[in-house]
Amino acid sequence: MAAAPDAAADVAAAQTLVPDDAPEDSDASSLATADSASLASSILAYEYENGRRYQRKDQYFLPNDEGEQERLDLMHHIFLLTLGGRLYEAPILEGGKTPKRILDLGTGTGSWATQIADEIPEAEVVGVDLSPIQSSWVPPNVKFYVDDIESPWTYGPDESFDYIHQRALSGSIKDWPALFKQAFAHTRPGGWYEAQEYPIEVTSDDGTHVKAENVNEWCKNVVAACDQQGRPIAITRSLKGWMEDAGFVDVHEAEYKVPLSPWPKDPRLKEIGRYYLVQSFEAAESFILQLYTKVLGKPMDETRSFIDKVRAEIADRNLHIYAPYRFVWGRKPEASS
């Protein structure tokens, strides 16, 4: 029998967000690895541009410097708050089962992999990323590897995974159906695959999102630039279909409203908005610099001015904007050819 989606997810998706008419003034002001010896020199051949550090810009448009690592760790906290402290939606512990092998695709700083390794110490956790930016202080059951997840996976038949997790890979993958098929091939029968992605779009329940003209322009241009690079970023509505086409069954999806600033009245959503405001200020720059200047050919002074306008709209609490995050998870059939 298919596992029912989390009831909390259904409630979260249906809830109309109510703005706080009397926010505290202090809300905004209070928040204004692999061992390097084993890495080939080419891996550490970073590129520097616009005051930011990049790696493999042909495959990933975001920087990988300390500022971006801090933003990624902040995003990890936002995902946790969104899921009520959970790391995943898939019922990977259902029936008393404990995953023996877990794979984290595009692990980034490794925060998710490290935390699930702590929560499930019996599991061997593998994190894979293009950049060796993970901490060396990790639980003994987690290992990080520098690799391209779009290349053929070399795991043997006895190295399949009980659970494969991906988060925030939008804009970095050329062939999404191929990635899902490769994940299916390396998932053990009965195992789960989960995709957690954010959209490059904003909306609102009261129509105020249409007044966020610069934020909407930012979203449109990021989508266009990623499409031009052949690595689409507006993919959240396609995840379920790709997962089903790859062969997964019992596929479910949940959507959560994530406010971009602390405008909601609900205390939990306000807390998410506080953290997201800081994240959004950082993302406004990191998402745009390389895409605007190199892909869309816009001058730097125009780009910097536009970033300031985007940040001003994000901080405007009269704009009750949020991003609809989407979580999709599916199971590999017990008997699979």
C-alpha positions in Angstrom: 0.0 0.0 0.0 1.3 3.4 -0.9 2.4 5.6 2.0 0.2 8.6 2.5 1.8 12.0 2.2 2.5 13.7 5.5 -0.6 15.4 6.7 1.4 18.4 7.9 2.6 18.9 4.3 -1.0 19.1 3.0 -1.9 21.6 5.7 1.1 23.7 5.0 0.4 23.8 1.3 -3.3 24.8 1.8 -2.7 27.4 4.5 -3.2 31.0 3.6 -0.4 33.1 5.0 -1.5 36.0 7.2 0.9 39.1 7.4 1.8 40.5 10.7 0.3 44.0 10.9 2.5 44.9 13.9 6.0 43.6 13.3 8.8 44.2 15.7 11.3 46.8 14.4 14.1 44.6 15.5 13.3 41.8 13.1 15.2 43.0 10.2 18.0 44.7 12.0 18.8 41.7 14.2 19.5 39.6 11.2 20.9 42.0 8.8 36.0 17.4 3.1 38.0 15.5 1.5 41.6 15.6 2.6 43.3 18.2 0.3 46.4 16.1 0.1 44.4 13.5 -1.8 42.9 15.9 -4.3 44.3 16.5 -7.8 45.6 20.0 -8.3 43.0 20.5 -11.0 40.2 20.2 -8.4 41.6 23.1 -6.5 42.1 25.3 -9.6 39.5 27.8 -8.6 38.5 30.8 -10.7 38.0 34.3 -9.3 35.6 36.7 -10.7 33.6 39.7 -9.5 35.2 39.3 -6.1 33.8 35.7 -5.8 35.4 32.3 -6.0 34.0 29.7 -8.5 34.7 26.1 -9.5 33.6 24.5 -12.7 31.5 27.4 -13.9 30.6 25.4 -17.0 28.7 23.1 -14.7 27.6 25.2 -11.7 27.0 29.0 -11.9 27.1 29.7 -8.1 30.3 30.5 -6.2 31.8 28.1 -3.7 33.6 30.6 -1.4 33.1 31.1 2.3 30.2 33.5 1.8 28.4 31.0 -0.3 29.1 28.2 2.1 27.5 30.2 4.9 24.5 30.8 2.6 24.2 27.0 2.0 24.3 26.2 5.7 21.6 28.8 6.2 19.5 27.1 3.5 20.0 23.8 5.4 18.5 25.4 8.5 15.6 26.9 6.4 14.8 23.4 5.0 14.9 22.0 8.5 12.5 24.6 9.7 10.2 24.1 6.7 10.0 20.4 7.5 9.5 20.9 11.2 13.0 19.6 12.0 12.9 16.6 9.7 15.6 15.9 7.1 13.4 14.0 4.7 9.8 13.2 3.8 10.3 9.7 2.5 9.3 6.9 5.0 12.8 5.5 5.1 12.4 4.1 8.6 8.9 2.7 8.1 8.3 -0.9 9.3 11.4 -0.7 11.5 13.8 -0.7 8.6 17.0 1.1 8.9 18.9 2.3 5.7 22.3 0.7 5.4 23.6 3.1 2.6 22.5 6.7 2.0 23.7 8.9 -0.9 23.5 12.7 -0.9 23.8 14.2 -4.3 25.3 17.7 -4.6 26.1 17.6 -0.8 27.5 21.1 -0.8 29.0 21.8 2.7 27.8 18.4 3.8 25.4 19.6 6.5 22.6 17.3 5.5 24.9 14.3 5.1 26.5 14.9 8.5 23.2 15.3 10.3 21.6 12.2 8.9 24.8 10.3 9.7 24.3 11.3 13.3 20.6 10.5 13.3 21.1 7.0 11.7 24.6 5.9 12.9 24.0 2.4 11.5 24.0 3.8 7.9 27.0 4.5 5.7 26.4 8.0 4.3 28.1 9.1 1.1 28.1 12.8 0.0 29.1 13.8 -3.6 29.9 17.3 -4.9 31.9 19.1 -7.5 33.7 21.1 -4.8 35.7 19.8 -1.8 34.2 22.3 0.6 33.0 19.8 3.3 34.3 19.8 6.8 36.8 17.1 7.9 35.1 17.0 11.3 32.4 14.5 10.5 30.9 11.3 12.0 32.8 8.1 11.2 30.0 6.8 9.1 30.0 9.6 6.5 32.4 10.0 3.5 32.7 12.8 1.0 33.8 12.5 -2.6 34.5 15.0 -5.3 32.7 13.8 -8.4 30.3 14.9 -11.2 26.9 13.2 -10.5 26.0 13.5 -14.2 28.9 11.2 -15.1 28.3 7.5 -15.1 28.1 6.2 -11.5 30.6 3.5 -10.8 29.0 1.9 -7.8 28.8 -1.9 -8.0 25.7 -4.1 -7.6 26.5 -4.6 -3.9 26.9 -0.8 -3.4 23.3 0.2 -4.1 21.6 2.7 -1.8 18.6 2.4 0.4 17.9 6.1 0.2 19.2 8.7 -2.3 18.7 12.4 -1.5 19.0 15.5 -3.6 18.4 19.1 -2.6 18.8 22.4 -4.5 20.3 20.9 -7.6 18.2 23.1 -9.9 20.3 25.0 -12.4 23.2 22.5 -12.2 21.9 19.5 -14.2 21.7 19.2 -18.0 19.8 16.0 -18.3 17.3 15.6 -15.5 15.6 12.4 -16.8 19.0 10.8 -17.1 19.9 11.7 -13.5 16.6 10.1 -12.2 17.2 7.0 -14.3 20.7 6.7 -12.9 19.4 7.1 -9.4 16.8 4.4 -10.0 19.5 2.0 -11.2 21.5 2.5 -8.0 18.6 2.3 -5.6 18.0 -1.0 -3.9 14.6 -2.6 -4.5 12.3 -1.1 -1.8 14.6 1.9 -1.4 13.6 5.5 -1.7 14.7 8.6 -3.8 13.8 12.1 -2.7 14.2 15.4 -4.4 13.9 18.7 -2.4 13.9 21.8 -4.6 13.0 25.4 -4.5 11.5 27.3 -7.4 12.8 30.5 -9.0 9.5 32.2 -8.7 7.6 34.1 -6.0 3.9 34.4 -5.4 1.5 35.6 -2.7 -2.0 34.9 -1.4 -3.1 38.5 -1.7 -1.7 39.5 -5.0 1.1 41.7 -3.6 3.8 39.7 -5.5 2.9 41.5 -8.7 4.3 44.7 -7.1 7.7 43.0 -6.6 8.7 44.0 -10.1 12.4 43.7 -9.6 12.2 40.3 -7.8 10.0 39.0 -10.6 12.5 40.3 -13.2 15.3 38.7 -11.2 13.5 35.3 -11.4 12.8 35.7 -15.1 16.4 36.5 -15.9 17.8 33.7 -13.8 15.5 31.2 -15.5 16.5 32.6 -19.0 20.2 32.5 -18.3 20.1 29.0 -16.9 18.1 27.8 -19.9 20.7 29.5 -22.2 23.4 27.5 -20.4 21.4 24.3 -21.0 20.9 23.7 -17.2 17.3 24.5 -16.4 16.4 25.9 -13.0 12.6 26.1 -13.2 12.1 22.4 -12.7 10.0 21.8 -9.6 6.8 21.0 -11.4 8.6 18.4 -13.5 10.1 16.4 -10.6 7.2 14.0 -10.1 6.9 13.1 -13.8 10.6 12.5 -14.1 10.6 10.3 -11.0 7.7 8.2 -12.3 9.2 7.9 -15.8 12.4 6.6 -14.2 10.4 3.7 -12.7 9.8 4.8 -9.1 6.3 4.0 -7.6 4.4 5.4 -4.7 5.5 8.8 -5.8 4.3 11.7 -3.6 4.8 15.4 -3.6 4.3 18.1 -1.0 4.5 21.9 -1.4 5.4 24.4 1.4 5.1 28.1 1.4 8.4 29.7 2.4 8.2 33.4 3.1 11.1 35.6 1.9 11.0 37.9 4.9 9.5 37.9 8.4 6.1 39.4 7.2 3.8 36.5 8.3 1.9 36.6 11.6 2.4 32.9 12.3 5.4 32.6 14.6 6.9 29.6 12.9 6.7 31.2 9.4 8.0 34.5 10.8 11.1 32.7 12.1 11.6 31.1 8.7 11.2 34.5 7.1 13.9 36.0 9.4 16.4 33.5 8.2 15.2 33.6 4.6 15.6 37.4 4.5 19.4 37.0 5.2 19.6 34.1 2.7 17.8 36.1 0.1 20.1 39.1 0.5 23.1 36.8 -0.2 21.3 34.9 -3.0 20.4 38.1 -4.8 24.1 38.6 -5.5 25.4 35.0 -5.8 22.7 33.9 -8.2 23.1 37.0 -10.5 26.7 37.9 -10.8 28.0 35.2 -13.2 24.7 34.7 -15.0 24.1 38.4 -15.6 27.6 39.5 -16.6 28.8 36.4 -18.5 25.6 34.8 -19.8 23.3 37.8 -20.4 26.1 40.2 -21.0 25.0 43.0 -18.7 27.5 45.5 -17.3 28.6 45.2 -13.7 27.3 48.6 -12.6 23.9 47.8 -13.9 24.0 44.4 -12.2 25.0 45.9 -8.8 22.2 48.5 -9.0 19.7 45.8 -9.9 20.8 43.7 -6.9 20.1 46.6 -4.6 16.6 47.0 -6.0 15.9 43.3 -5.5 17.0 43.4 -1.9 14.9 46.4 -1.2 11.7 44.6 -2.4 12.6 41.4 -0.5 12.8 43.5 2.7 9.5 45.3 2.0 7.0 43.8 4.4 4.1 45.2 2.4 5.0 42.6 -0.2 3.7 39.3 1.2 5.8 37.1 -1.1 6.8 33.5 -0.6 8.4 30.7 -2.6 6.6 27.4 -3.1 9.1 24.7 -2.2 8.5 21.3 -3.6 9.4 17.9 -2.1 9.0 14.7 -4.2 9.8 11.1 -3.1 9.3 7.7 -4.6 10.1 4.1 -4.0 11.8 1.5 -6.2 9.6 -1.6 -6.6 10.7 -4.7 -4.7 10.9 -6.7 -8.0 12.6 -4.5 -10.6 14.0 -5.6 -13.9 
